[in-house]
Amino acid sequence: MKVKQQLNQLKPYQPGKPIEEVKREYRLETVIKLASNENPYGCSPLAQQAIMKELDYLALYPDGYSRALREALASHVGVNEKQLIFGNGSDEIVQIVCRAFLQKGTNTVMATPTFPQYRHNAVIEGAEVREIPLQDGHHHLEAMLAAIDDHTRVVWICSPNNPTGTYVNDVSLRAFLDKVPKHVLVVVDEAYYEYVQAEDYPNTVSLLQQYENMMILRTFSKAYGLAALRIGYGIAHEHILQAIEPAREPFNTSRLAQVAALAALNDQTFIEQCAQQNKQGLNQFYTFCDEHSLRYYKSEGNFILIDFGFSGDEVFTYLLQRGIIVRSGCALGFPTAVRITVGSPEQNETIIRVLTNMLKERSEQFCEETF
Ligand SMILES: *Cc1c(COP(=O)(O)O)cnc(C)c1O
């Protein structure tokens, strides 16, 4: 048998290590997972209640149009109902976009390092992937523009960018959109939208009026705390969504995901509290980095990429042995860094204490070696 040859060049996605596995392997009672940008406060209790009520209907297919959620979300976001598409996580919308726009002979432009699923799905569709290195952790928009040609179909902007946490500001995004040819779809992935604090972060939904060739991706997996249920959405002009609709599975989001997302959406107090806690958590990490002269990018997401100046795998293993799971920068294109999800204040204190010990032990080791 022969699979598409593009698949041979792809490695399966490497998820953060599961908590249970780490407990067993290292014989630990408690393990903290700060690896996948999950919400340390879980989800709104209203979402759990909504799921309990929905359990009577598991025998029935979900509403393929997600009408109830669609109506509430349209009014929350401030768009018309037909300007929304739902996916089994925003991951699936990335897949749908690639299925719909890309094939051999086309190309797609993105930053590197960025969220790996853009590249992954584009490669499967046989498209050429043009990866433009970040400039000091930020999207290099001029170089991205220069990479666009007649065969470009999709440009990806991850803002805040995973794994750096940096964002594209309003002025830069507008200037970029002004220059992108109209035949190219610009996908702005705002998976961390609810956490953003920057004053000059663009209001992309309002930009849709001016720029028809744009699509915004958001998700219920991060701030809304519903990663297990797999539900995300895209916002775009109706004609774009109509055109890509045949590439979507008819029942791609489940009943439980739809009711939980609707209930979670109605609890904006929860989201605001999580965003506030996250901001304070980031400050805990900034203070730690500043005290130890470690380089980092200011983050608009719920994670921080810290450069330790030696192998990220080493930091990862040190933390893992002590019951803390993070992501090594080695797999993310930053070999001397780790990406840490902002946890609860206690979790943040714990990891900062362990990291402080690690730095102390290393500097003691160095002293011994030099004497
Ligand atoms: C987590 C993440 C997603 C995927 O989220 P799902 O909705 O769970 O599929 C998309 N984009 C970025 C940048 C992310 O970090």
PDBQT file of the ligand as one rigid body, heavy atoms in Angstrom, charges set to zero:
ROOT
HETATM    1  C1  LIG A 401      -4.331  25.720  21.152  1.00  0.00    +0.000 C 
HETATM    2  C2  LIG A 401      -4.275  26.408  19.856  1.00  0.00    +0.000 A 
HETATM    3  C3  LIG A 401      -5.195  26.133  18.836  1.00  0.00    +0.000 A 
HETATM    4  C4  LIG A 401      -6.070  24.927  18.829  1.00  0.00    +0.000 C 
HETATM    5  O1  LIG A 401      -7.088  24.958  19.658  1.00  0.00    +0.000 OA
HETATM    6  P1  LIG A 401      -8.279  23.923  19.537  1.00  0.00    +0.000 P 
HETATM    7  O2  LIG A 401      -9.450  24.800  19.392  1.00  0.00    +0.000 OA
HETATM    8  O3  LIG A 401      -8.226  23.173  20.816  1.00  0.00    +0.000 OA
HETATM    9  O4  LIG A 401      -8.080  23.035  18.347  1.00  0.00    +0.000 OA
HETATM   10  C5  LIG A 401      -5.152  26.888  17.672  1.00  0.00    +0.000 A 
HETATM   11  N1  LIG A 401      -4.230  27.831  17.503  1.00  0.00    +0.000 NA
HETATM   12  C6  LIG A 401      -3.320  28.105  18.445  1.00  0.00    +0.000 A 
HETATM   13  C7  LIG A 401      -2.331  29.164  18.196  1.00  0.00    +0.000 C 
HETATM   14  C8  LIG A 401      -3.301  27.400  19.641  1.00  0.00    +0.000 A 
HETATM   15  O5  LIG A 401      -2.355  27.641  20.539  1.00  0.00    +0.000 OA
ENDROOT
TORSDOF 0
